[in-house]
Amino acid sequence: VLRDTLVMLHPFMPFITEVLWVQTGNEGQLISAQWEISPPARGGVPAEGRGGGGSAEAIARLQDVVTTVRSARALLAIPAGATVTILADTIPLPEVVAKLARAELANKKTEGMKDFPLAGGESVSIASEHITEASVAAAKERLAQESAELKARITKHEQIITGMRGKAAEDIVAAKEAELATLKETLAQTQHSHDILA
């Protein structure tokens, strides 16, 4: 129940839920966690009475679109108060997406829209006066620098782990390996973000 609650609250309280996610022993980052629909409690309404799989798919799609738009906003340093224009093939609960992503929905692609891939394989197109060649170039440069820093940290962690093996307690080595895995996951996400802008 706590896992599902953290996943559902993440769009509204990203920083707090990310911290709680890690502290409760979950793997990876909450922002990339899959939404799982728990079976109903005994005596609860069965899934088919709650809208079945279609509801779960709509919520997953909503999360995918909102997360992608928010990530694009952060990636391109679009001010929090600025409204963006978005276009996607299917947007469930459009008024909710518009509020959560601080976006206006378009019904056709316009010049200047940049495509960002969704986890489901499609893409969402985003336009804003803040998406310029300069902002894209600055984001690519920042991501390249972050990648270089992460690679250096990964190399250092690998050296430390190699030196620890056989000398340190297994749980300490395991904790360092978990940190290394998190660094590698962050590097993969950073490189993916860079590739999107290419």
C-alpha positions in Angstrom: 0.0 0.0 0.0 2.9 2.4 0.9 4.5 1.7 -2.5 1.3 2.5 -4.4 0.8 5.6 -2.4 4.3 6.9 -3.0 3.9 6.2 -6.8 0.5 8.1 -6.9 1.8 11.0 -4.8 5.0 11.5 -6.8 3.6 13.9 -9.4 2.4 16.2 -6.6 5.3 15.8 -4.1 8.3 14.6 -6.1 11.1 15.4 -3.7 9.5 14.0 -0.6 8.3 10.8 -2.2 11.7 10.2 -3.9 13.4 10.3 -0.4 10.7 8.1 1.1 11.1 5.7 -1.9 14.8 5.2 -1.2 14.4 5.0 2.6 11.8 2.3 2.3 14.2 0.1 0.4 12.9 0.4 -3.1 15.3 0.0 -6.1 16.0 2.7 -8.6 14.3 6.0 -8.8 10.6 6.5 -8.1 10.1 8.7 -11.2 10.8 5.6 -13.4 8.8 3.1 -11.3 6.0 1.3 -13.0 2.5 1.8 -11.7 1.1 -1.5 -10.4 -2.5 -1.9 -9.5 -2.8 -3.9 -6.3 -5.6 -6.5 -6.1 -8.6 -5.4 -4.1 -8.6 -6.1 -0.4 -10.7 -9.0 0.6 -14.3 -8.1 0.2 -13.3 -5.2 -2.1 -14.6 -4.5 -5.6 -13.0 -6.8 -8.2 -10.9 -5.2 -10.9 -13.6 -5.7 -13.6 -16.0 -3.6 -11.4 -13.5 -0.8 -11.2 -13.0 -0.3 -14.9 -10.7 -3.2 -15.5 -7.3 -2.9 -17.2 -8.4 0.1 -19.2 -8.3 2.3 -16.2 -4.9 1.1 -15.2 -3.7 1.7 -18.8 -5.2 5.3 -18.8 -3.4 6.1 -15.5 -0.1 4.7 -16.7 -0.5 6.8 -19.9 -1.3 9.9 -17.9 1.7 9.3 -15.7 3.9 8.8 -18.8 2.8 12.0 -20.5 3.0 14.2 -17.3 6.4 12.7 -16.4 7.8 13.2 -19.9 6.6 16.8 -20.1 7.9 17.6 -16.6 11.3 16.0 -17.5 11.4 18.0 -20.7 10.7 21.2 -18.8 13.5 20.5 -16.3 15.9 19.4 -19.1 15.4 22.6 -21.1 15.2 24.8 -18.0 11.7 26.0 -18.9 10.5 28.3 -16.1 8.0 26.7 -13.7 5.4 29.3 -14.3 5.6 29.1 -18.1 2.9 27.2 -20.0 4.0 24.8 -22.7 1.9 23.5 -25.6 1.8 19.7 -26.0 0.5 17.2 -28.5 0.2 13.4 -28.2 -1.9 10.8 -30.0 -4.0 9.9 -26.9 -4.1 12.0 -23.7 -6.3 10.5 -21.0 -8.0 13.0 -18.7 -6.7 16.0 -20.7 -7.7 18.6 -18.1 -5.7 16.7 -15.4 -2.7 16.5 -17.7 -3.0 20.2 -18.5 -2.9 21.1 -14.8 -0.2 18.6 -13.7 2.1 19.5 -16.6 1.1 23.2 -16.8 0.3 22.8 -20.4 -2.1 23.7 -23.1 -3.2 20.9 -25.4 -2.8 21.3 -29.1 -4.8 19.4 -31.8 -2.2 19.6 -34.5 1.6 19.7 -34.7 3.0 23.2 -35.1 6.4 24.5 -36.2 8.9 24.5 -33.4 7.5 21.5 -31.5 10.2 19.1 -30.2 9.4 15.4 -29.8 10.1 13.6 -26.6 9.7 9.8 -26.4 7.1 8.3 -24.0 7.9 5.1 -22.2 5.0 3.5 -24.1 6.9 3.9 -27.4 5.1 6.9 -28.8 6.1 10.5 -28.3 4.7 13.8 -27.0 5.5 17.0 -28.9 6.2 20.1 -26.9 6.4 23.7 -27.9 7.4 26.7 -25.8 9.0 30.1 -26.4 11.8 28.8 -24.1 12.7 25.9 -26.4 15.4 27.5 -28.6 18.5 26.3 -30.3 20.5 28.0 -27.5 18.5 26.3 -24.8 18.8 22.9 -26.5 22.6 23.4 -26.9 23.0 24.5 -23.3 21.0 21.4 -22.1 23.2 19.1 -24.3 26.4 20.7 -22.9 25.1 20.4 -19.3 24.2 16.7 -19.9 27.5 16.0 -21.4 29.2 17.5 -18.4 27.0 15.5 -16.0 27.8 12.3 -18.0 31.5 13.0 -17.6 31.2 13.6 -13.9 29.1 10.4 -13.5 31.6 8.3 -15.4 34.4 9.6 -13.1 32.3 8.7 -10.0 31.6 5.3 -11.5 35.3 4.6 -12.1 36.1 5.7 -8.6 33.4 3.5 -7.1 34.6 0.5 -9.1 38.1 1.1 -7.8 36.9 1.4 -4.3 34.8 -1.8 -4.6 37.8 -3.7 -6.1 39.9 -2.6 -3.1 37.2 -3.5 -0.6 36.6 -7.1 -1.8 38.0 -9.6 0.7 38.8 -6.9 3.2 35.5 -5.2 4.1 32.3 -6.8 5.4 30.0 -8.2 2.7 27.2 -5.8 3.6 29.5 -2.8 3.2 30.6 -4.0 -0.2 27.0 -4.7 -1.1 26.0 -1.1 -0.1 28.8 0.3 -2.2 27.7 -1.9 -5.2 24.1 -0.6 -4.8 25.5 3.0 -4.9 27.4 2.0 -8.1 24.2 0.5 -9.6 22.4 3.8 -8.9 25.2 5.8 -10.5 25.1 3.6 -13.6 21.3 4.0 -13.8 21.6 7.8 -13.5 24.3 7.8 -16.2 22.0 5.8 -18.5 19.2 8.2 -18.0 21.5 11.2 -18.5 22.8 9.7 -21.7 19.2 8.9 -22.9 18.2 12.6 -22.2 21.2 13.7 -24.2 20.3 11.4 -27.1 16.7 12.8 -27.1 18.1 16.3 -27.7 20.5 15.2 -30.5 
